[in-house]
Amino acid sequence: MKRLTGVASLLSLLLGSGTALAGDPYGEMVESAVSNPVVLTFSFIIWFVTVAFFIAAQWKLFAKAGEPGWAALVPIYNMVVMMKIAGKPEWWVILLFVPIANIVAIIIMYIGLARNFGRGDGFAVGLIFFPYIFLLILGFDSSRYLPVA
């Protein structure tokens, strides 16, 4: 069996032929896992539940801030509303399409969001690194929207 080297090996590994290394069983395992309907169904269920929880958290968060909850369902408008709730200019949504600036804008938005719900900088750090969990906490806890930012 001929061993692939250099660029051919890398391309073979990336394209998933499973022959990048001689006797590599993982290529076939990955292909069979992806094509397995049970794995695909389970993955879809996990994705759907995650998205449903995130939408519910945003809906509750928007409702607490006096904004329409349905805004959580509209892709770019939900970020416009999130910027408004965080006390940032709504035009900052444009920054979300600029590399590097989007990271900075999201971090500043999360800090403003935490402060406007009476939370500290530690909670803002949680929003930055674990937004799905901390948005759920913010949406379903008893905190009130008090804009200060």
Phi, psi and omega in degrees: 000129183278132178271136178274143181230160174062227184296323180298321179294316180296314179298319179297320179293316181291325182276352171080030179282341178080009181247018181295324176239141180296129179075019181284110181277347187289330178300315179291325180293319180294316180298319181288327179291321181289326182271357180283121182297330179292317179295317179296318179295315179297318179297319179295319179297315178299315179298314183297317179296318179298314180296319180297317178295320180294318178295318179297320179295316178295320180301311180295321179297316179295319180296321177298326183272004179081015178260159179292133181295329182297344179297338178294341182271346184261117192310303184271328179297328180295329177284329174298314179295320180297319177296319179297316179295323180285353179082020179255156179299141183293336180291348177298343177300328178299325179296337180292347178261001181254123180302146182071312178297328180295322179295314180297316181296318179295317180298313180295323178296316180295323177296315178296322179296315179297316181293323181288345174254018175074022179257161182268188181291331176297320177292325177296321176297320176298319177297323181292315186268332180226065187298324182297318181288312186286333173290325174298315179298313182295323181287325188252002177270187185266011181293152182246153179277113178230092187297124177232340186278000000 
